[in-house]
Amino acid sequence: MPWLREHNRTIDWNDKRITFNRERCTTWCLHSSPIAYAIPEEEALEENLITKFSKVQAKNGPTANHQSVRVKKLSFEAKVATKGSGKAAGHDLYANEGTNVPATGQAMVGTGIPIGLLHNIYERIAPRSSLAVKHRLMTNAGVIDSDYRGEVKMVLPDLGDQSYRVEKGDRIAQLIMEKIDHRELQEVVELDDIERGNQGFGSCDTTMD
């Protein structure tokens, strides 16, 4: 009877009687006769297994893998990154300042927010599709380590032949959370021998004279 573990109770197996040592338990928890009826051992074991499995599911279920990521605003005007839709891969980042990105040059734009990442997560700054297609505005230096707590800033290169004006509050990049593999590198004398070997770029394409 797993539910009894959460109550302050005394069980008299000789008289087959359960006594609650708190008035509240006696009043609210015992809705029927306080007699402990014997049940088959297999049934009791099955009930215990179901209870344990439910606790494991509750601990490791969907909510366990969906911890919130903390975000701090450095100013009242700063905007927390948002998703354009429920299934979007990234959070849109907002410029916290206005600046010009010169043609064939680049500029750094602050967001006004630091992010407290989980230990096994890093964030990658990626271009927004609309800006990349229409204005050839990309992103550089886009890795945010899990132990970084400074303001998130974006390096925006303009690959086009016209400058681009970023206004305060514009969505100019997106933040994508990705898992980190923390395994260490190990130096060895030789690597595994594979079919490709040390062939580099273009080795899988048709050879051209």
N, C-alpha and C positions, 0 to 999 in steps of 0.2 A: 504494500500500500504506500507508494512513493509520496503521495500528497501529505501523509502524516509527518514526514520529515520536517516540514515547514511549520509545524505546530508544537507547542509546549504540551506534551501529552505523556500519560502513563498507561501502559498496557498490562493488564492482569490476564495472563494467558490461562491461569487456572479457572477463573470465572468467566473468561472470554469477554472482558469488559474494557472499554477505553475510557479513561478519565482525562479531561482537559484541565490543565492547571491554571488556566486563565478564564475569567468570566466571559470575556469577549469570544473566545473560541467555543465555549460551551453554548453561548447564545446564538452565534451566527454560523458556526461551522458544522455543527452536528444537527442535521435536520431530521434524522431518523433515530432509531434505537441505537444506543451506545454499545451494542454487542459486536464483538469482532468475530465474524464468521470465517472459518477456515476455507481456503481455496486451494485447488491443486497446485503443486509446486511449479509445473510447467507454465501454468497460466500466470503465476506470480512473476516468474522469470521473464516471460514475454512482456508483461506490463512494465517491468523495470527497464527492459531494453527499449521499449517504445519511449519511455520517459527520457532516458539518456540520449536517444537519437534525436528527440525533439529539442533538447538543450543544445546539442551539437549543431543542429540546423539553425537554431536561433543565433548561435555565436558566429557561425561561418556562413550565414545566409547572405542574401543580396545586400543588406544594409552594412554588413561587415566590410565589403569591398567598395563601398561608396562613401568614404569619409570625405567631409568637406575640406576644401583647401582654403586656408585663411588669407584674406586680402586686407591690406590697410590703405586708407586714403591719406596722402600727405597734405592735401589741401581740400577745402570744401568743394572746389570746382572739379576736382579729379573724378573720373568715372571708373567704376569697377568694370572689368571686362565682362562681356555678355555673349550669350549664344544666340545666333540668328534663328535657330530652330532646335527642337528637342533632340534631334539626331545629328546635329552638326558636330564635326570632329574638333573644331577649335572655338575658342572664345575671342570675340572681336576686341582688339585693343584700341583705345581712344587716345588721341593726341591731347596732352595737357598744355600745349603751347603751340603758337603759330610759327611757321618758318617756311622758307623757300628751299626747295630741293633743286639745285642747278642742273641743267641738261648735261648729260654724261658725267655728272658728279654725284655727290651724296651728301646727306645731312643726318644729324642725330636728333631724334625727337623723344622727349620724355613723356611718360604716361601718368606720373604722379602717384603710382601705386607700387609698393613692394608686395611680394607674394611669399607666404610661408609654405613651401612645398613639403610633401611627405618624403621620408628618407629614401624611398625606392622609386622616386619620380623625378624626372627633369622636364623642363618645358622648352619647346622649340618655337621660335618666332618664324612664322611663314607669311608669304605675301597674301594679300587678298586678291582673289581672281579678277575682280572687276578693275582694280587699279593696275594689275599686271597687264591685262589685255588692252585696256583703253589708254593707259598712260605710261606703260612700261616701267612702272614703279615696283621695285623688288625689295628684298630684305637681305642684310648681311649680318654676320656675327650673331646668329640666332639661337645660341644655347644658353639656358639659364639653369645653373646647377642647383641641386636640392638644398645646399647649405648657403645660398646667396640670399641676403635679406635687404639688399639695397633697392633703389627705384628701378623698375623695369624701363629700359630705354631701347629705342629701335634705331638701327642704322639703315637708312633708306637710300639706295642707289637709284638714280634716274637713268635708265638706259636709252631714253628717247632723246630727240633733238630739241625739245622744248622743256623749260623749267616747269616745276609743279609746285603749286602753293598749297601747303597744309594748314588748315585752319584749326583752331582750338576746338576740341569736341568731335573732330572727324575720326571715323574708323579707318585706320590706315594699315593694320596688320592683324594677324590672328595668332593666338597662343594655343599650342597643341601639347597636351600632357602625354608623355611617353615613359614607359618603364625603363629602369636602368639595370644592367647586369654588372654587379660589383665584383665579379671574379677577377683575381689578380693575373697578371701576365707572368709566364714562366719561361725563362730562357732555356733553349735546348740546342743540341748540336745539329740535329737534322729534323725536318718536318716530315709528316706523312707523305708518301709518294702517291700522287694522284695523276690521272690521265692528262689534265691540262698542264701540270707542271708550273714552270715560271713564265708561261706565255701571257702577255699583257693585253693592253687595249686592242680590240679588233681581232683577237685571236679566234673568235667564234665565227667571224664573217668569212665570206668567200674571198680567197686570195686574189688580189688584182695586181696586174703588172703596172 
